[in-house]
């Protein structure tokens, strides 16, 4: 259905965020209808891009990145361990906020350079809506001011270039309540003076 035909039937969006909320509300309503109006189904299952994923034991992870090969690598890495359950994926910041609010994951792996809402702004909103979720930024950005801002919103920062050797270590550190910074960033004077 095109945007023009949506206007014709009286549906008008004032923001992209409203579109995400409408889609999310429709998913939840469909699940409630399927379960005769109760939230029991929502308590036992998760929504991810229109599909329902059954809850498994382990750390519930939301992946947020717009680079499909990276999402594939992270998914494969995490799915190899029974300790992690990927409960959702988002490819932009607004979707990440909406999904995090609904799923309340234990851990969010969050890129910074995202469409619609960057990862730093998404992290601020997520922290308000799902305060128990731990955030580990995973990005290619090395700029010290961006890293500093990210660390003020999340518990860790892994460079994608160091992901093979440091992603799991970063996840474990963040889950244990520790701060984690990629070795590739240790020479940034801001980080060595602020987080040693």
WOWONOR-V185662 format. One record per run of one state. SS is the DSSP state (2 for helix, 1 for strand, 0 for the rest). FROM is the first residue (numbers start at 0). LEN is the number of residues. If there is no record, write none. Layout:
BEGIN
SS,FROM,LEN + SS,FROM,LEN
END
This chain:
BEGIN
0,0,2 + 2,2,6 + 0,8,7 + 2,15,19 + 0,34,5 + 2,39,5 + 1,44,4 + 0,48,2 + 1,50,4 + 0,54,4 + 1,58,6 + 0,64,3 + 2,67,12 + 0,79,4 + 1,83,7 + 0,90,1 + 1,91,1 + 2,92,11 + 0,103,3 + 1,106,4 + 0,110,4 + 1,114,1 + 0,115,3 + 2,118,11 + 0,129,4 + 1,133,6 + 0,139,4 + 2,143,10 + 0,153,2 + 1,155,4 + 2,159,16 + 0,175,4 + 1,179,2 + 0,181,1 + 2,182,3 + 0,185,3 + 2,188,6 + 0,194,2
END
